Amino acid sequence: MTGGSVEGSSKKQNNPRIGYLLRMYPRFSQTFVVNEILEVERQGVDLCIASMRKPDEGMFHESIARVKARAYYLPETVVGEGAGHLKAHWGLLRSAPAKYLRTLGSVVTRKSIGRLEWLQAAHLLRWAKKHRVEHVHVHFGTEEATLALLASRLGGLSYSLTLHAFDIFRDNVDRRLLAEKINGSRFAVTVCESNRRFLVESVPGVNPEKVRVNYNGIDLAWFKASEEPREPMSIFTVGRFIEKKGFLHLIQAVGHLRNEGVSVTCRLAGEGREKEQLVSEVKRLDLKKQVQFLGPLPQSVVGEWMRRSACFALPCIQAKDGNVDALPTVLLESLACGCPSVSTRLSGVPEIIADGESGLLVEPGDSKALAAAIRRVLLEPELAARLSRQGRQRAEERFDVTRNVGVFRGWLMDVLGTPSGRAKHPVQSNESATSEQVATLVSAA
């Protein structure tokens, strides 16, 4: 297995160790994962990180440098790693051939389980044993959760999940397999009550007792309001330029405001596959003077814009493939910064913003209603002041990373305190199998 560290430090050898399993680490768009890892470490948990893939992004948030846990990278190709795959799977087949063959059979018959996850499962078990990882927590219910499920079936790996949005709602999600991942876990966290209802009501065979709700948290000392005056008539937003963010509707809302004689400056921070479409819409509506693209920004600069701007807007919609934003972290951050915020009545957003109290909500995809809500924030100072004050209060009540991670940490400690929470690593036995048999089985997957 290949291994490397992003940032590491030695740990006390007697402490129970929790592992994080991620598809790619670090990742610029997943600030909520790093927020959680930093707070779990601050609360005294010994961590180690396994990643299915090495990062392919050239920009990372400064908070990555504060993570103490070492990151190890599993072999991420099927070809070119034959000897390593053979060695990893050999021990599993020898120690428990019936379990190995039964798990392999489930892989061969399921199109939604990839060959790479099967091969990496043996490496994950070896990594957990080598680094004394007693339980693994997985963010997202896609390939990384499949990997954890296979490792559990092959070698008794104890794991838990956090489920977010695209891993639940997209049309191509294998929901029967998702139910198996949830049911095989010690517990499955999801980030809002709206998600929990969907999982319990719409995922066939899921065990409702496995599913828990815990909001993502943010560092309220990092994202905080400022006493400085805000820039009049300014709108700010940030996120990946993808369909579910609804940025096309924000640009159209700016056009409605311009046509109504309301001159604004709207700044969009981020990058993504829909940028050309957004730029084209700006040109089509002749909004070059009103709309600015800032590119991807580090968290510190995002916070500065949230403290500076008069309004934060995130017009979330449901994408054509069913994907939605369940609990947008940037909305938590804008509320914490006291930036009066406007968003849509979709998924978990109403759990963030109480309409008319901690922000304003409109129907998804309605650019005229979005323009009207932004106009109220920009032109009604008393409303803006109230939303700013109560938005910060909402962030303190629901989205404090210290409190929310404290709940999550308690769940992890409960797992470690029970016999079934201890990692069960494969034990070598005298059962025989030839290397040729293992090679055949590995390639068959």
Disulfide bonds with the S-S distance in Angstrom:
none
